[in-house]
Amino acid sequence: MHSTTRQFLKTAALAACGVLLAACGKKDAPAPAASAPASAPVAASAPPPAKVYVVGTDAAYAPFESQNEKGEIVGFSVDLLTAVAAKGGFEIKFVNTPWEGIFNALAQGDRDLLISSITITDERKQTMDFSEPYFDAYQLIAVKADSKVAKFDDLKKLKVGVQTGTTGDEVVTKLQGKNSTNVKRFESTPLALKELEAGGVDAVVADNGVVVNYVQNNAGAKFKTVSDSAFAPEQYGIAVKKGNAELLDKVNKGLAAIKADGSYDTLYAKAFGAAPKPASAASK
Ligand code: ARG
């Protein structure tokens, strides 16, 4: 009987001790090295994972950047930057990013790079840095096949669809005046073109490559294009956060390498079916 009581007390004391030790261990937080299993891998033996740069693109801009049936982001911009990254020695991952928030996402650090058929402009250069240009473009007008529009100036009093905040928006706003209610702004260029098809606007002004692609793939829409030499030549650049010289340097090195070894021309031909032509001759 005594021995049973002693045994009980001893067990209780050990248990209490264990609780105390556990509590004590918890309070003294920093995990003692001894608690790590002896077989834990030594951090230094594994190479640190390579940084994967997050690339923002507004993937509603075929044939440059769009989503396929599987939801993957595809197009000339994707192929181009993938080749640039391979040559420049860095890893990337594309994330669909609405145009309206795209520059902000770069400034906030949510995206490391942008490739989204972005025209290099003096205004944008104030808030981000651009690579060397990688593509020549210009504005092109889309109208219904029976439209009387023959030049940009004819759009002065018409309802014109544009993608908000694009260079197309800029030129049309300049033509019609800041307060014009005839500039119809859309979230994406395909939405503006659909509105033209539906008769809600009289014309759309957007980058030539995208307009030509849409007209070719939507014969039922019965559109024609109207070009005008009044539109200034534009060039696309890859954007990095202002001051990110290290990444910009890698991008420019990769770009120079794919231009030098002919892979740029191969990618261009894959996307547009022909070798790059001077902007003035590229109109359709
Ligand atoms: N090049 C034009 C601009 O920079 C339009 C670009 C729109 N790109 C896009 N993926 N939606 O304003």
Boltz pocket constraint, residues with backbone or C-beta under 6 A from the ligand:
constraints:
  - pocket:
      binder: B
      contacts: [[A, 57], [A, 58], [A, 59], [A, 60], [A, 61], [A, 65], [A, 99], [A, 116], [A, 117], [A, 118], [A, 119], [A, 120], [A, 163], [A, 165], [A, 166], [A, 167], [A, 168], [A, 189], [A, 207]]
      max_distance: 6.0
